[in-house]
Structures are given as C-alpha cells and as structure tokens.
Amino acid sequence: MLQAVRRASRWLAILGLAALLVLSVLMIADISGRELFGRPISGFSDATDLIIIVAAAACFPASLANRQHIAVRFAGMLHWRLREGLDLLGHLFMLLVFVVIAWQLGLYTLDVFSSGQTTWLLRVPVWPVWGTATVLLAVCVPVQLAQVVAILRRFLSPQPLDDAAADSSPPAVEA
Amino acid sequence: MGSIETGILGLLCLVIAILLHVPVGIAMIVVGAAGYFILTGSLSSMLSLFGTETVNMLTNRDFAVVMLFLLMGGFAGIAGLSADIYRVANAWIGHFKGGLAMATILGCAGFGAIAGSSIATAATMAKIALPEMEKRRYSLSLCAGTLAAGGTLGSLNPPSIIMVIYAVQVEQFVIDLFLAAILPGILSVVLFIAAIRLQLLLDPAAAGSEPRRGFPERLRETRRGLGPILIIVIVMGGIYSGFFTVNEGAGVGLVLTLIFALLRRTMTGATFLETLYESAGSIAMLYLIVIGANIFGYFLTLSHMPSEIAGWIEGQGLPPLVVIFSLVLMYILLGCVFDALAGMVLTLPFVVPIVAELGYDLVWWGIVNVMVIEIGMITPPIGINVFVIKGLRPDIPLRTIFRGIAPFLIANLVALLLVILFPQIATWLPDALR
C-alpha cells in the first residue's frame, strides 16, 4: 500500500512542479512582451496565482510519503520501541491535521463555488482550482494513513528495529 | 487561568510536543489551534483556522518564490554550475597555500547565489571539492570543515530560502533582505578565508599549494565558467535593478539553469523527474512549517504574551544590546536542541515585537537571525551540514568534522558580532538604494 501511495504522490508532485516550470517559461514571455514591446500577456497574473496554488498543493502528498519533515527525535534514542511509539504519536497528529485541513479546504471550495468567485482580470471561476487543491490535500490522508500503519507495524514488531529515518540525517532531525 | 498564562502554557506544551517527536510544523498547528480554542471558546473559528491559513499560504505569491528557488538549485546542481564556479576560483587563487580550500569557500559563495540553500550548497560542493582537496593531501578536518562551513553561505548569500521565510513571517520586503545580506556575505567569505590561512599558520602540513596558472589559462577557465556568473548577474541584477520582481527573477533563473542542464546533456529524463520529486518534499515541508507558525502566532498574539514580554523587557531598562545578545545566545542554545530554522520560525512571534520595541531594524534582525541559523547548522549536536558531509563520506569521523569546523565557527561568531555592533553592515545597502 505504501509503495502505491508513494508512486501516486510522486506523479502528482512531478505534474504540479512541471506546471510551475511551464509557468516560468511563460513568465519570460510575459517579461519580454512587457519590456520589449510594451505588451505583457493579458491576464498572466491571474494564471500565475492559480498555477501556484495547484503546484504547492501537489507537493504535500510527496512530502508525507517520504516522511520529509523537521522533527526533534532525541527522546527516541533511549529505546527503539519508545522511538517507534513516539514516531507513531507524531504521525497520528499529522494524520489528524491533514484530515482537518482537507475538510476545511473542501468547505472553502464550496464557499467559493456558491459565491461564484472569479479571478480579477480574466474573470475565470476559481472553484475548480480550489477543488483540485482540496483533492490534492485529501490525497494526503490515505498517504499519511499508510505511514501510520507502517509505523504501527514497526511499533508492534517483536524484534528490535533500526531507525528507519536515520540514514544520513542527524539523530534529532527526520527530514 | 488568564490569557498570558495560557500563552505560557501553550509554549510549554509546544516544546513538550516537539520533544515527543511531533513534527515541528504539526506541533505548532495542534498547540496553536488548541490554545486558540481555549482563548476564544469557538470550535468553528478554531477549525476554520486550518482552512484559512492553508488558503493564505497557498495564495501567497512572496512565499511561492521558495518553490522556484528550490527547483533552480536542484537544476543548477545537475547542470554542473558548481564545478564551473569552483574551477574559476581555483584558477585564480589555487596557487596560494590552502588555495583549494579558499576556492571551495568562493565556490560555495557563488553556488549559494544560485542554490539558495545551505544543505544543497554543502552537498553539491562536497562532491566536487572534496576529491580534489584529498588528491592534494589536504587534511580531512580542513576539507570537511571548509565544506560544512562554506555550505552555510548558501543561506546567507541571496537568494536565500530562509530569508524568504523570514520576510513572509515578519512582513518585510524580500528584496531588502537580499540587499542587506550582500555585505555580511562578503564579510563571512573574507573571515572564512582568514580562518583557513590562520589554521595553516598553526598546522602548515594541513594543505599544500598548486602551481600558479598563467593568465591565458585563467581567462580560459573564466570563459568556461561564464554560465553560472551570467545566471547570477541576470537573476540578481534583474531583481536589484527592478527590471523584474523577485518571483520573475526566480522564474528566469529556473529556466536558465534548466537550459544549461539540457545544453550540457547532464540532465536525463530520470534526473529531471527525481529533481522535481525531491524538491516537492522540501517545498511542502516549508509550507507546513509556515502554516504552523502562523496558527501558533495567532494564538500567541491573542494571549498578549509577546506584547507583555516586550513591555516587561522594556520596563527592566536593560541596554538594548544586552537584550539583543541575550536573544542571540538563546538562539545559539536553542540550535543545540532544535533545528535552527524551526527555532527561528517558532520564536518569531514573540522575538520580533521585542526587537521592534527596542527600535532595531527588522531587516537587520533578519540578517542576524540567518547568521545565527548558519552557526546552528555547523554546531553539535544537530549541525545539519555536518551530517550532510558525514552522509556523503561516512568514513570521516564526526569528531574530525567538528574539529575542522572550529576555526570557521570562530569566524562566524566574529562576523555575527560585527553585524550586531555595526548594523550598518546590513542596513547601509538597502537604505542607500531605497
């Protein structure tokens, strides 16, 4: 399950940041048009605002799938089961936070849908963008759930386990 | 329980949650939201904080520049721009005793002006400079110390991701911070080079020198290394001159580094996808920390704790410099337990009002903060740059790396002291160009 969610989160992140790359190319076209010909791309500012939202939201599942976050992990150095237990606690909180964020972002999307909110210049409805951002953050919930299950298994392991997050990072930081 | 007591209790809970392995960003969100609920008594307002703060950050254009700079740093590494800068520096100063170490410092400063991140700078430069220095029998402690310390220039030299985070949190112009960092960055480079020279006076066997290169060869190397220099000039020159905004500059830099990587055929489909994927993780991590800091900041502000502390300190009649040095000492000690960046973000809500109350420039304080974070990146036990070097070369003992860092740590402390005592080092340039 963890592998499947990792694959999905990987492709979401790649698509999100690829969109940002396309935006950067368009940015050069916009600057050139503005500075050389006095004609910037019409409504480009609106497009920038919308793409940034989706690109940033697309990064979250990948971050959770890779356990990329800053955590101080000194207490867990006392015993491996304590370390896994505390990791489990931290990841449960993380799951809870993403459930609430996805839920509240969903409510915000419904709000902008019902109010018919649009961008300033192009008058494009913004709800599809917020809908996409909500879906991307909702994807974080199963991704994080898979992490919680994986850590729970480690916590219940009958054998002592090495620190899965150690690698080359300092003992106090899981990043 | 009064609101101030709730604020103090919240701060205590935050520290406990972080020490219990709760990721820093998540701990700030949970404790901040719980405290907000206790103070307002409104569950719906507390829950909506999760949504509004996420929306605020996702729509924050200033913060979005972090995504562009992180990607730009990733592509610059693949394009081999770090090696270009290193070769140019080496051609000009490699003949001095310890010249390769000094070239590494200049290489770190140059690559930091593209990468914007300390870890990326240390990791990328280590792959290039470490084999070269080892080949010429430089001592391992000098090599590792130079790379770990040199890497910190990635955070201090603009564009710096930490500065973007600070600017967004404290509502200052990013460009002012980038301008303010130029002279302290140069000062740090000079002091690092002085540290190398002093180290070699004490231990002459720690490094050798290269044959002096002829002028035509130096020019040839400089011409070959024009790529990264061009990118730095276009991006930073464009931003400073007002030709384009910080976001546009970052976008231009991103496309230029990508073009370099493609033209040099150093980028494959797999490395391209991997860079996007790896950057995504770091981007979301930073977003989450700032969302957390904002929610926790709301709670602290509501508790009136920051203003009470600022008022209390003012009431003590302490000389402002004593307060500033106490704060810096607090950050250095905090850096021993916390990740330095996380430490900065979670303390900003109550430290910034104190600094502002004392009449100090918040742009200057941003530079001081970044310099303190630099120190945290190379001091035990967390010192992330040390672990970057250790990760690349597990055979080098941690003790050897820390021994090598010691002279650079002193240089860092001297630079910090000078910037605190003479704030003009940081404030002169933004003031002059404003």
Interface residues (C-beta under 8 A of the other chain):
Chain A: R10 A13 I14 G16 L17 A18 L20 L21 L23 S24 V25 M27 I28 D30 I31 E35 T48 D49 I52 I53 A55 A56 A57 A58 C59 F60 A62 S63 L64 N66 Q68 H69 I70 A71 V72 R73 F74 A75 G76 R83 L86 D87 L89 G90 F93 M94 L96 V97 V100 I101 W103 Q104 L105 L107 Y108 W130 A133 L137 D167 S168 S169 P170 P171 A172 V173 E174 A175
Chain B: A17 I18 L19 L20 H21 V22 P23 V24 G25 I26 A27 I29 V30 L47 S48 F50 G51 T52 T54 V55 M57 L58 T59 R61 A64 M67 L68 L71 F243 F244 N247 E248 G251 V252 L254 V255 L258 L273 L276 Y277 S279 A280 G281 S282 I283 A284 M285 Y287 L288 I289 V337 F338 D339 L341 A342 P381 I382 G383 I384 V386 F387 V388 K390 G391 L392 P394
